[in-house]
Amino acid sequence: MRVLNFRLLSLLLISIVASTLLVVTVFIASRIETPLLPAEKSPLPWQAIFTSDGYEGGNTHIAARDSRYALDFDFSLDKGQNAFPFAMVTLQISQSENDAENTLFDASQYSSIKLTVKCQPHNVLSFAAHAYDKSISTLGDASSYRISTHFLTCRDQWQSVTIDLKRLKTPEWWLEQRGLPYSSQHYDLSQLKSFSVTTSNQSPAAQISNVKISEFTLIGQNTLYRYASVVVVALFWVGLILWLIHQHTQQLARKLRAELKQDPPSKLEPQSVNFESRQDKEKYDVLHFLAHEYTNPDLSMEVLVNTLGINRDKINNILKQETELTFSTYLNQLRLQEAARLLETKKASITEIAYAVGYKSVNYFNRLFKKTYHITPKAYREQNSIQ
């Protein structure tokens, strides 16, 4: 089995490393981080809304503190008056400050959200995304929006929590209230209204508790960058593979060309004679040079003139007298005759043979061969191969 040489293998290794670095760089560059907290860093308009179960005569309450932290609030839960009391802070987001109640936020480009949070005492909080669901929601009625949640543990030390926005769960009680099956878990982040942090049934009761949130950051990827990187890398690899195939074929063709140059077919070599005149020597030089150099893809009349020191008119006259052909026609004849011989005797591919006999374009070689032999190189090989 033919193998690429060390140079091409080295290039392949470098390309793998380069393309990997390109993908990593693009993915890093395409990372999107949109902070909601601290508020002064947020590019999105939002407002914090503090609510509790509001049971009449109950002692459940929530109150925001003036603090250097982005969100700092106290709450107290009274489970004696309500079996499921709650205290909640909602970050209501809109893409426009006008008509904020009826506008929705497209968060589909985000995959996660990062919270930096601290609680005293130890707490278990519920994070929720509130999304519009056209089958059950009424625009402007926050209570009708689908709730999708994730529970997080909060301690008396600052900690960073990253929540996967694609894997939130709609709670069973919410589905039961709306007569939906528990399997109804789909939510649309492109129709988002707000985020909230709420107490849970495992939150401490009958005491003052405190929650501090210093960071609330949406994290995602710019899909345009991501797809662009995939396309660029794919095109790069397709181009590289085609180039490697071309280089490998050229390498094999050069090897075959070297064999032809060392041992040209005797029928192409002019007979050695005693030169009785300068004209006889020039005739021999022209035919001998063409017999040995026809495989050179850069061979031209100018090369012949400069190498032999014979002017163009003399060369044309010699070829017309000896072959009745022009320079380009005779050169193609030499190349095609040798190509036909190689098709009969060698296992080299048609592309390798085309390059070996001096053609730079395989399509051009195929056209000339068919025009001369009235059959394609492939068909010629099938009919005349002696192997």
C-alpha positions in Angstrom: 0.0 0.0 0.0 1.4 3.4 -1.0 2.0 5.8 1.8 2.5 9.5 2.0 6.1 10.7 2.6 7.3 12.2 5.9 6.8 15.8 4.6 3.1 15.2 3.9 2.6 13.3 7.1 4.1 16.2 9.0 1.8 18.6 7.2 -1.2 16.5 8.1 -0.2 16.5 11.8 0.3 20.3 11.7 -3.1 20.7 10.0 -4.8 18.6 12.7 -3.3 20.8 15.4 -4.1 24.0 13.6 -7.7 23.0 12.9 -8.2 22.0 16.5 -6.8 25.3 17.7 -9.1 27.1 15.2 -12.2 25.3 16.5 -11.2 26.0 20.2 -10.5 29.6 19.4 -13.7 30.1 17.6 -15.8 28.5 20.3 -14.1 30.6 22.9 -14.6 33.8 20.8 -18.2 32.9 20.2 -19.0 32.5 24.0 -21.7 34.9 25.1 -22.0 36.1 28.7 -24.8 38.5 29.4 -24.9 39.6 33.1 -28.2 40.5 34.7 -26.5 41.1 38.0 -24.9 43.3 39.0 -27.5 45.6 37.4 -25.0 48.2 36.3 -23.3 45.7 34.0 -26.5 44.4 32.5 -27.3 45.3 28.8 -30.9 44.1 29.3 -33.7 46.0 31.0 -35.1 44.2 34.0 -36.7 44.7 37.4 -36.7 42.8 40.6 -40.1 41.9 42.1 -40.3 40.6 45.6 -43.4 38.5 46.5 -44.6 36.0 49.1 -47.7 33.8 49.5 -49.5 36.8 51.0 -51.7 34.7 53.3 -53.9 37.1 55.3 -52.8 37.2 58.9 -49.8 35.1 58.2 -46.3 35.9 59.1 -44.6 34.9 55.8 -42.9 37.9 54.3 -39.9 39.0 52.2 -38.0 42.3 52.3 -35.1 43.6 50.2 -32.1 45.2 51.9 -30.1 48.1 50.8 -26.8 46.4 50.2 -23.6 46.5 48.2 -24.6 43.1 46.8 -26.7 42.9 43.7 -29.6 41.2 45.5 -29.9 41.0 49.2 -33.2 40.1 50.9 -34.6 38.7 54.1 -37.6 36.4 54.4 -39.5 34.5 57.0 -41.8 31.5 56.3 -44.9 30.8 58.5 -45.8 27.2 57.9 -48.5 27.3 60.6 -50.8 29.5 58.5 -49.9 27.9 55.1 -48.7 24.4 54.4 -46.7 25.6 51.4 -45.5 29.2 52.1 -43.0 30.8 49.7 -41.0 33.9 49.3 -39.7 34.8 45.9 -37.7 37.3 44.0 -38.4 37.6 40.3 -36.2 39.1 37.6 -38.6 40.3 35.0 -36.8 40.7 31.7 -37.8 42.5 28.5 -36.1 43.5 25.3 -37.7 46.9 25.6 -38.5 49.1 28.6 -41.7 50.1 26.8 -44.7 47.8 27.4 -42.5 45.5 29.6 -45.5 43.5 30.8 -46.3 42.2 27.3 -42.9 41.7 25.9 -40.9 38.4 25.9 -37.2 37.8 25.8 -35.4 35.4 23.4 -33.0 33.4 25.5 -32.6 30.5 23.1 -29.0 31.3 22.4 -28.2 30.7 26.1 -27.5 27.2 27.4 -26.8 27.9 31.1 -27.0 30.5 33.8 -24.4 31.2 36.5 -25.4 32.3 40.0 -23.1 33.4 42.8 -25.1 33.0 46.0 -24.9 32.9 49.8 -27.6 32.0 52.4 -27.9 32.3 56.1 -28.8 29.8 57.5 -28.4 26.8 55.1 -31.1 26.8 52.5 -32.5 24.9 49.5 -33.7 27.3 46.9 -35.7 26.8 43.6 -34.5 28.5 40.5 -37.2 28.9 37.8 -37.6 30.1 34.2 -41.0 31.5 33.3 -41.8 31.0 29.6 -44.8 31.8 27.5 -46.7 28.7 26.3 -49.1 29.5 23.6 -51.4 26.6 24.5 -52.0 27.7 28.1 -50.5 31.1 28.6 -52.1 34.6 28.3 -49.7 37.4 27.3 -49.4 39.8 30.2 -50.6 37.2 32.8 -47.5 36.1 34.6 -49.3 33.4 36.5 -50.2 31.6 33.3 -46.6 31.2 32.1 -45.0 27.8 32.3 -42.6 27.3 35.2 -39.5 25.2 34.7 -37.3 24.7 37.8 -34.0 23.5 39.2 -33.2 23.1 42.9 -29.9 24.4 44.4 -28.2 24.2 47.8 -27.2 27.5 49.3 -24.8 27.7 52.3 -23.3 30.4 54.5 -20.4 30.8 52.1 -20.2 32.3 48.6 -20.6 29.6 45.9 -21.0 29.6 42.2 -23.8 27.5 40.8 -24.2 26.8 37.0 -27.7 25.7 36.0 -28.3 24.0 32.6 -31.2 26.0 31.0 -31.9 23.1 28.6 -32.6 20.6 31.4 -35.1 22.4 33.7 -38.2 20.4 34.9 -41.8 21.6 35.1 -43.0 20.7 38.7 -45.8 18.2 39.0 -48.1 20.5 41.1 -48.0 23.0 38.2 -48.9 20.4 35.7 -51.7 19.0 37.9 -53.2 22.5 38.3 -53.5 22.8 34.5 -54.5 19.2 33.8 -51.4 18.4 31.9 -49.5 15.0 32.0 -46.2 14.8 33.9 -44.5 14.2 30.6 -45.3 17.7 29.4 -41.9 19.1 29.9 -41.3 21.2 26.9 -40.6 24.9 27.4 -39.6 27.6 24.9 -36.6 29.7 25.9 -37.3 32.0 22.9 -40.5 33.1 24.7 -39.1 33.8 28.1 -40.6 36.3 30.5 -38.6 36.1 33.7 -36.3 34.2 36.1 -37.0 33.7 39.7 -35.4 32.4 42.9 -37.9 31.0 45.4 -37.8 29.3 48.7 -38.6 25.6 48.8 -40.3 23.2 51.1 -36.9 22.5 52.6 -36.2 26.2 53.3 -36.0 27.1 57.1 -39.2 28.4 58.6 -40.2 30.5 61.7 -37.0 32.5 61.5 -35.4 35.3 59.6 -33.3 34.0 56.8 -31.1 35.9 54.3 -30.2 35.4 50.7 -27.5 37.3 48.8 -27.0 36.9 45.1 -24.0 38.8 43.7 -23.9 37.4 40.2 -26.6 36.3 37.7 -25.1 35.7 34.3 -26.6 34.1 31.2 -24.0 32.0 29.3 -24.3 30.7 25.7 -22.8 30.5 22.3 -23.2 32.6 19.2 -24.6 29.9 16.9 -23.5 31.9 13.8 -19.9 31.6 15.0 -20.3 28.0 15.8 -21.7 27.0 12.4 -19.2 29.3 10.7 -16.3 27.5 12.4 -17.7 24.1 11.4 -18.1 25.2 7.8 -14.6 26.7 7.7 -13.0 23.6 9.3 -14.9 21.3 6.9 -13.8 23.3 3.9 -10.3 23.4 5.2 -10.2 19.6 5.6 -11.8 19.0 2.2 -9.3 21.2 0.6 -6.4 19.6 2.6 -7.5 16.1 1.7 -7.8 17.0 -2.0 -4.4 18.7 -1.9 -2.8 15.7 -0.2 -4.3 13.4 -2.8 -3.0 15.7 -5.5 0.5 15.8 -3.9 0.6 12.1 -3.5 -0.4 11.6 -7.1 2.2 14.1 -8.2 4.8 12.3 -6.2 3.9 9.0 -7.9 3.8 10.7 -11.2 7.3 12.2 -10.7 8.7 8.7 -9.9 7.1 7.3 -13.1 8.4 10.3 -15.0 11.9 9.8 -13.8 11.8 6.2 -15.0 10.6 7.3 -18.4 13.4 9.9 -18.6 16.1 7.4 -17.7 14.9 4.9 -20.2 12.9 6.6 -23.1 11.3 4.2 -25.5 13.7 3.4 -28.4 11.1 4.4 -31.0 11.3 8.0 -29.8 15.1 8.2 -29.9 16.5 9.5 -33.2 19.2 7.3 -34.7 22.8 8.5 -34.1 24.5 9.5 -37.3 27.7 11.0 -38.5 26.8 14.6 -38.7 27.8 15.8 -42.2 26.5 19.3 -41.6 25.3 21.7 -38.9 21.8 21.0 -40.1 22.1 17.3 -39.3 23.3 18.0 -35.8 20.5 20.5 -35.2 18.0 18.0 -36.4 19.4 15.3 -34.1 19.5 17.7 -31.1 15.9 18.8 -31.5 14.5 15.2 -31.8 16.8 13.9 -29.1 15.8 16.7 -26.7 12.1 16.1 -27.3 12.5 12.3 -26.9 14.1 12.9 -23.4 12.2 16.0 -22.2 8.6 15.5 -23.5 7.6 14.5 -19.9 8.5 17.9 -18.6 5.2 19.7 -17.9 6.9 23.1 -18.5 8.4 22.2 -21.9 7.6 24.8 -24.5 9.1 26.2 -27.7 10.8 28.9 -25.7 12.5 26.3 -23.5 13.6 24.4 -26.6 15.0 27.6 -28.2 16.9 28.7 -25.1 18.3 25.3 -24.3 19.5 24.3 -27.8 20.3 27.8 -29.1 18.4 27.0 -32.3 15.9 29.7 -33.4 12.2 29.0 -33.6 12.0 29.0 -37.4 14.7 26.3 -37.7 13.0 24.1 -35.1 9.6 24.4 -36.9 11.3 23.6 -40.2 13.0 20.5 -38.7 9.8 19.2 -37.2 7.9 19.8 -40.4 10.5 18.0 -42.5 10.9 15.1 -40.1 7.4 14.6 -38.7 5.1 16.9 -40.8 3.8 18.2 -37.5 4.0 21.4 -35.6 5.9 21.6 -32.3 2.7 21.3 -30.1 1.2 18.6 -32.2 4.4 16.5 -32.2 4.8 17.0 -28.4 1.3 15.8 -27.8 1.9 12.8 -30.1 4.9 11.8 -28.1 3.1 12.2 -24.8 -0.1 10.3 -25.9 1.9 7.5 -27.5 3.8 6.9 -24.2 0.5 7.3 -22.2 -1.1 4.6 -24.3 1.9 2.3 -23.6 1.8 3.0 -19.9 -2.0 2.3 -19.8 -1.2 -1.1 -21.3 1.7 -2.0 -19.1 1.5 -0.1 -15.8 -0.9 -0.3 -12.9 -0.5 3.5 -12.3 -3.7 5.5 -12.2 -4.9 7.5 -15.2 -4.2 10.7 -13.3 -0.6 9.5 -12.4 0.0 8.6 -16.1 -1.3 12.0 -17.3 1.0 13.8 -15.0 3.9 11.5 -15.7 3.9 12.1 -19.5 3.8 15.9 -19.0 0.2 17.1 -18.7 -0.8 19.4 -15.9 -4.6 18.9 -16.4 -6.1 15.4 -16.4 -9.3 16.7 -18.1 -7.2 18.1 -20.9 -5.3 14.8 -21.2 -8.6 12.9 -21.4 -9.9 15.1 -24.1 -6.7 14.8 -26.2 -6.5 11.1 -25.7 -10.1 10.5 -26.8 -9.7 12.8 -29.8 -6.6 10.9 -30.9 -7.6 7.3 -30.1 -11.4 7.7 -30.3 -11.7 6.1 -26.9 -11.3 7.2 -23.3 -8.1 6.3 -21.4 -10.1 4.0 -19.1 -11.7 2.2 -21.9 -8.4 1.9 -23.7 -6.8 0.3 -20.7 -9.7 -2.2 -20.4 -9.3 -3.2 -24.0 -5.5 -3.3 -24.3 -4.1 -4.1 -20.8 -1.6 -7.0 -21.0 -1.5 -7.4 -17.2 
